[in-house]
Amino acid sequence: MTATLLRTAAGLHARARTGRRAVVMTMGALHEGHATLIRTARGIAGPDGEVVVTVFVNPLQFGAGEDLDRYPRTLDADIELAGQAGADAVFAPSVDEVYPGGEPQVRVTAGPMGERLEGAARPGHFDGMLTVVAKLLHLTRPDVALYGQKDAQQLALIRRMVRDLNFGVEIVGVPTVREEDGLALSSRNRYLSPAERRTALALSQALFAGRDRHAAQQALRARASEVPATRARAEALSAMGESRAAADAHAVATTAGGPAAVRAAARLVLDEAARLTPPLDLDYLALVDPSDFTEIGDDFTGEAVLAVAARVGATRLIDNLPLTFGTFGAAS
């Protein structure tokens, strides 16, 4: 399948529409993660619908000293990948097409959530991101728009903007795609030297360590819930040969668990990576409520996001995993 290249909104609007239009927004340099988004969009749009991939490197979301100038531009390869994955069109507007009067004086403001984590590390980034997403939603007029869960805070803010400002579009999040070694796919991975890539694996390894610690604690709690969790009862059960249940009950009573244990397990991996050559320079490790990206407490129940950001050499990378607290065996 060959995707049609469109440079103007007028050209996109002139296309006949019969079914649903699904849009995947990108900054180009497409990889398998983007291909997964496009394939998902194709499934949602169906054979009678239309899949549009936007390719636009948005200057508003790059701060001073960030990699706007060196961000990879690979439009020909992007068109080929998009078509192979099922896109009907690639909308690749110029800066003048998106911002015809220069930088917009009126912009979307991300609010308090946009000042946390990524927002604190990159002031103004989310205002620029939401402004261009709002403009691209207007320019492409989709029924549904898809975004990767790797950019979890971005996805949460887009959902909030669509809800708060009454955009008539469905937002779909698609799970993170990883390489075989666990590194989350990113257009910035190509900047990493072999040694830097080995260090960068600590991001996903830290998340997996936190997830595994949580899963182990959940399993302990599930088994321990089958018997009274008192020392006397555990000792009595042990004497009767029910040593596993007794040990579990005692372990839950004496071992720190929950969010604190998840953070500690992830932090251990990151601390070790800071001593590698080249080292990992941690920006943040956070375990947050996805509704507002504030840190969760030890009594939290429900969906959470374990998120990390760090630099390896000159490259800044982010990653995250969803976790569920308060339901035995529900770790993601």
Disulfide bonds with the S-S distance in Angstrom:
none
